[in-house]
């Protein structure tokens, strides 16, 4: 549920993202309480690196999946003992940088990764704690037979201490039973590792993939119910092995708010259209197709808006791009909508800022703000002109 005062949204440049520290803390605390003190929680920063600036202490770990994310951690002086360096593409050089920074854990998704980690660790005369990632019918991780082979041959990898398993099968899981079955399968794998190889993992990093509801007024309630439905089996697993539950979307989505302004209105073929200064290149909801579902929106009328409110008034919300695909929502009930009004689209704290095709039409990248828990608004990124990225670097030579 939104807890941000609407005056905050009136005071930012448009379009803009506003990420609420307090809402981020509240969601992390909700998860930690559900899973108990014996379970660590990990924030996958690919969901929203800006939230690293206000990362609450309730997070024990941070999942970093690229050299760029590692550089953000360095710039913010994130304690490397909190970092799990993961990702399907890790070069030797990138592995070296993570290990030299002091990443607490490094995941291995292939034999090549193991070779990189072993080589770097041996050169430095150190031992690196490694999680072997178990695949689940995707390009991520290693086949179960290979995981067993690696663990059986673990003594042949100098500089590597295999401490456990990394397991994540996908996102937006709406059925708790699916997650419960997944944990049951994981327990059976742990049984086999102990029985056949004498290997008892110290750690498990597990991504639940819990779903976020973007288009429901009861989203908080349904998400909390799913969380509670899986809490017991997570707690039971944590009694067996040190579990770190990794999520990105579930932690970050509720704390984000996208602010955009109505710049034009028209009626074409009997349909009301509102043109916004934002658009699909800056806003993405998982599961949204051609604007057929309406997310949670707050309508803030402009000072000059004197239009009467017709409760039956429906609008198709469109962005600034020259494509018919740029539809944010259809049949949105926004009585009295007018040019200059602001719309705040909620639950945009995870991925939305990054998954849009932001460079299309050379539109500027929006400003980014963080609202701290004391109500202070901080500009994290100024508006960025993108034309510079869509032309030759040496323009004079081309001219």
N, C-alpha and C positions, 0 to 999 in steps of 0.2 A: 504494500500500500504506500502511495506517495506521501512523504512527510515534508517535502520541500515547500517553503512559502512561495506562492506564485509571483511575488514581487521580485524574486531572484531571476525568474525567467524574463521579466520585463527589462531587467537591467543589463542583459548581456547582448553582445553583437549578434546579429542574425545573418545566416544560420550559425548555430553553435551547438556543441554538446556540453551538458552539465552533468558531472558525475558526483554523487553525494557520498561523502565519506561515512556519514552516520548510517545510511541505508546499506552500504557495503559491510560495515561492522555488524549491523543487525543480522544480515543474512549469514555471515560467517559464524556468528555466535549461535544462531539457530541450528546450523549443521553440527557444530562442535558439541552442543548440548545433546542433540539427538544421538550422536555416535559415542559420546562419553570420553572421559579423560584418558582412557587407554588407547584411543585412536587419534592419530595425528591428522591434520588436514593440510592440504597443499593447494595453492592457487596456481593454475596454469596461466601464465601471464599472456599467452597469445590471445586470450579473450579480451584483454585490455591492459596494455603496459602502463597507461597513465595511472592506474590504480596502485602501482608500486609505490608511488609517492605518499600514499596514505595507507599502506599495508598494515593491518592490525596485528598485534602480537599473537593473536589466537592462531594464526597460520604458522605451522612449524616449518613448512617447506614451500619452495617456489619451483615450479617446473619451467625450465628454460629450453626452448627448442630451436634456437638459431643463434648464429654469432651476433646478429643485431640485437637480439634480446639480451645476450650476455653483456654487450656494451652498455645497454640501458642499466643493467644491474650494477656495472662498474661505476657508471656516472652517478648513480644514486647511493653508491657505497653500501650496497646490500651485502650483508654478512654471507660470505660464500658457503659457510656451513649449512645454510638453508637451501642451497641450490641443488636441484636434481637436473643434470644436463641431459636432455633427451633429444628426440627428433630422428626422423628416418634418414636424413642426409647429414652425416657428420664426417667431415674430412679429417685427415690427420692433423692439419694445422689448427682446425677449429677445436678438435679434441685437446690439443696441446694448450690452447688458450684457456679452455675451461679448467683443465687440471692445474695449470700454473696459477689461475686465480684462486684455486682451492675448493672447487665444487665438491660437495660432500659425497655425491653419488653420480655415477655416469651410467646411462643405460646402453645396452648393446642390442642392436636390432639385426645384426648379421655377423658372420664370421669376420668380415672386413672391419667392422667396428671393434671387435675383440682384438684384432691384430693392431689397430691404431692405438687402442688404450694400452695394450701390453707393451708396445714399442715405446710409447712416451713414458710410461711408468718405469720401465727398465732403464731408460736413459737417465732418469732422474734418481734412480735408486730408491723409489718409493713404492708403496702398494696402494692401489686405487680400489675403492669399494664399487662393485658393479652389480647392476640389476639386469638380468637377461629378460628381454621382452618376449612374451609368449604371443604368437599371432592368433588371430581368430578370423580366418577366411578373408584376409586383406593383405595389402602390401606391407603392413606394419608388423614388426617383430619377426620372430623365427618360428618355423614349424615345430610342433611339439616334439617330434622325433629329434630335431636338431637341438632343441633346448635340453633334452635329456642327454644327448651326446656331449654337448658342451659341459654340462655339469659333471658328467661321468669323467671327462678329461680335464677337469678344472685345474689339476696340478700342472698341466702342460702349458698354462698361460702365465708366464712370469710377470710379476707386478700387478696381478689381478686377484682380488678377493671377491668371489661371487657370493654376495650376501642374500640374494633373493630373486624374486620375480616381479616384473612389471606387466600388468594385465589391464588392457582397456579394449573394449570391443566396439564402441560406437556411442553416439550421442542421441539426445532427445528420446530417451526411453520413457514411455508413459505408463508401462505396466510393471509394477514392483515385482510381480512373480518372475518376470524375465531376469531381473537382477538377482533375486534369491536363487534361481536355478543356476545362474552364472557362478555365484559364490559356492554353491554346492559342487559344481564341476571343478572349481579351483581347489576346494578341499580335497577332492579325490586325487588331483594331480599332486598335491602336497603329500598325501598318503603314499602314493607311488614313489615319489622321490626319496622318501625316507625308507620305504621297504626295499626298493630295488638298488638304490645308490647310497643309502646311509646319509643322505643329505637333508638336513633340517634347516630351512631358510630362516634367516634372522629377520628379514624384512619383506613386506609385500607392498608395492605401490599399486593401488587399484583405482581405476576410474569408473565411477558408477554410471556416468552418462545420464543422470537424472534429467528429465525433461523440464523445460520452462514453458509456461503457457503465455503466449503473447497476445491472445485475442479474447481472453476471458476476464470478466469482472471479478470472478472468484479465484483468480490465479494464485494468490497467496495461500488460500485455504487448500486448494488441490495440490499444490507443491509441498506444503507442509505435511499433508496426508501421505503422499508418496514417500517423503523422507522418513516419516514415522514407521511406515510399513516395512522399510528395509533396515531400520535401526537395530533391531534385535540380532539379525544375522551378521551385521557388521560388528556389533559388540562381541558376539560369539567368536568370530574370526580373530578379533583382536586379543582374545584370551589365549589363542594358539600361537600367534606370531605378531610381531610389531607391524601394524597396518598403518599406512598413510593413504588416505582417501584423497584422490586428485580430482578436481573439477575446475572448470573455468566459467562456462555459461551460467551454471546454477548459482554461483557466487556473485557474478558481476551483473547479470542482466537487470535485476530490479533497481539498481542504483543509477541507471543512466536515463537521461532526458534529452531529447533532441528538439531544439527550438528553431522554428522556421516561421517566416512571415508571408502573409498573403500579399502578392504584388499585383494581381489582376484577377478579375472575375468575369465570367461570360456564361451565356446559355446557348448551347448548340444542340439542335435537334431535340429540344425538350429536356436536356440534361444540364444541370448546373456544374460548371467547372471553376475550380479555384486554382490559380497558378501560384506556386510557392517559390521562394528564393532558394530552397533546398532541392531535394530530389532523390531519386533512386540511387544515384551514384554515392550518396552519403548515408543512406538509410536502408538497412536490410533486416527484415524479420524472417527467421527460419520458418518455412512453410507458407510464406506469402507468395501467391501467384497472381500476377496482373491486378493486384489491389483488391482481390475478391473478399478479403477479410479485413475488418476494421480493428486496428489496435486501440489501446487506451489513449485518448487524446484529451488534453485540457485546452479549452478555447478561451483565449484572453482577448477581449475586445479592445480595439484601439481607442484613443481618446476622442477621435472624431467620428466614431461609429454610432450613428443614431438610427440604424435600421431596426424596424420592429422585428421581433422574434416570432417566426412561424414554426411551431413545433414539428410540423411535417416536412420542413425544409431539409433536403438531402443534397450532399455535394460529392463530386468526384474530385479528389485531391491529386494534383499533378505537379511534378517538379519542373525544373528549368531546362531539361534536356530536349534535344530535337529528335525524339523517338516516341512512338506511341506506347512503348513499354514503360515509360516513366509515369506510372500511376501508383501512388502510395496507398490510396484507399478509395473504394467506391461506396456510394450510398452512406456516407458518413453524416450522421445527424448533427448539424452545426447551425442551429437557428440564428438568423441575423448576421451571418458571416459577411465580412466586408473587407475591402482593401485596407491594409494596415494592421489588421488583426494578427495576433500571434497564435500559433498552434504549438503545443508541447506534446510530442509523441513519447510516451513512457516506455520503460523496459528496454532501453537501447544501450545498456551498459556493457554488453558482451558482443563482440564481433561486428556489430552494426557499423561501427566507425571504420572498419578495415575491409569488410567483405564487398562493399559497393565498388563499382568501377570508377574510382574517384577522379581519374584523369580525363574521362570522356568530356568532350566539348571544351576542354581547357578551363573549366570552372575552378574558382578558388577553393582551396581546402578550408573548411570551417575553423573557427576558433574553438579552443577546448578549455573548459573551466573545471576546477574541482571546488566543490562546496565543502569546507571542512566541518567537523562535528560541532564547532562553536559558531557556525553561521558565516564564517569568513569566505568570501569568494576569491579564488586565485586563478589568474590567467596562466594556463599551462602551455598553450601554444597560440601564437598569433595567427590570424588569417594568412594563408600562404597562396601567392599567385602561382598557378601551375603552367602558365604559358612558357616559362623558362625551361620546363622539362620536355616540351613538345617542339623544340626547334634545335638546329645544330648548335653544339657548344661554342664553336667559333663562327659566329654569325657573320662577322666581317669578311671572312674567307669566302663564304657562300655568296655574299652580296657583291 
